[in-house]
Amino acid sequence: MSSIWNLLKAKFPEISMADYQCVMTQVERQYNKWSKQNSINRSKQEMKSHVGTKSIVQIAHELRNPVTGEWPSAIDVWKATYLKNGTWSVPNGEEILNNLQTTAETNQERIAAAQIPMVEHFALVLGRKPNHSRGVGISAINEGAQERYRVHAQAEAAQQQANEAHQQAAALLEEVQKLTVENLQLKSEL
């Protein structure tokens, strides 16, 4: 018996062995439906990488200079990811490569000043879209992530203000204690 049947039997104990063929036919039908939909969705993707299963980040890490730790250029990473034996795995691979080269020349300062130059270079050519950046090494920035970052920044600011207020309160308490001691000394002198 299949492991799928065992899982279904464990979840739905009322299923009998007489239902085995009917259940398995339904599972196979559903699986084929999902598989077909996945194939359709994969065919709609603009940038497929048929060269291999490694991500852009993995390829960039492998191309990194082990001695200096210097990361490769976006152009080198693009070629390593989408070009194999002189054939592009994406129809517009050469066009994007040309755009990367042009952008490298015209926006050299902006790319060099970026926190992660390779990501900035790709963003200038490919554009910035929610979840688009995952393949080039930074976490996705979408509305949910932006909201989390905003709330996190507010929480950090509130914590900083609370720490400052606590320090001020401690300084004031110390001043009050000092004045109280001075008052007691003055009273005792009178």
Secondary structure, DSSP 8 states (H G I E B T S, - for coil): --HHHHHHHHH-TT--GGGHHHHHHHHHHHHHHHHHHHHHHHHH-SS---S-S--HHHHHHHHS-TTT-----HHHHHHHHHEETTEESSTTHHHHHHHHHHHHHHTHHHHHHSSSHHHHHHHHHH---TTGGGGGTS----HHHHHHHHHHHHHHHHHHHHHHHHHHHHHHHHHHHHHHHHHHHHHHH-
